[in-house]
Amino acid sequence: MPELPEVETVRRGLAPSMEGQRITRAQVNRPDLRWPFPPRMAERLTGARVERLGRRSKYILADLDTGETLIIHLGMSGRMLVSGDPLGQFHHDHPAPEKHDHVVLDMENGARITFNDARRFGAMDLTPTDRVAQHPLLSSLGPEPLGNSFDEDYLIDRLKGRAMPIKSALLDQKIIAGLGNIYVCEVLHRTGISPLRKARDVTSTRVASLVPAIREVLTEAIDAGGSSLRDHRQTDGELGYFQHEFRAYDREGEPCPTPGCDGIIGRIVQSGRSSFYCPTCQR
Ligand code: ZN
């Protein structure tokens, strides 16, 4: 499942081809993905100009000059690929349509945006731009970890008295938006906090240390184009490479990379998800 860095990588790849550009043709090849598409989606998109391409948590938000916002969720396996030659940078033609190309947007600059999703856990919806924060997919999300409203005081306050493991608390989208299993494992390893420790038992100093660690891991992952474990691709079809930088995630049985630690990365299952951590230096 793409997490925040993968979605931000896709957003950054799409922006030069979409922002400021009109959608000359929208082709919608099926009635639904995870949920039904909104009524007359192709008609509502055709002719609209994309004023801004933003992101909230794992959702890409295309603000249109029609007063609506197109909400895009990649789901488990969704890819958004850019073809054509909008900036004179690309040399490839539009690829032949593939089986799972569900939505195709042709932009006035010649770019073609293709949403391909083999497993169809992705989603698209249209909602009034001035009410996008109230959309059911977005209304209960916590602050953006790279935004200004996420800081040490906020996190200390939200974790105070919570009996759940710190791992579960950091995965709770109501507390922080956009963090998933991979990056929570990496953040806990960097801060030396055991995923098993109850949130209320992590000292304020250590909770505070999570904030810069979260920002650092996410920023490094975005710079690497995200992590490509299964389905993530950048908009040019390239793989992200942050998976080569993992210190704990998916490294069961390997030596802990923390300087001076002679531990071995272990794996446990918490709430049905694998937690990779070093039992020696994560306490
Ligand atoms: Zn260690």
Residues whose N, C-alpha, C, O or C-beta is under 5 A from the ligand:
A	BS01	ZN	C256 T258 C261 G263 C278 T280 C281
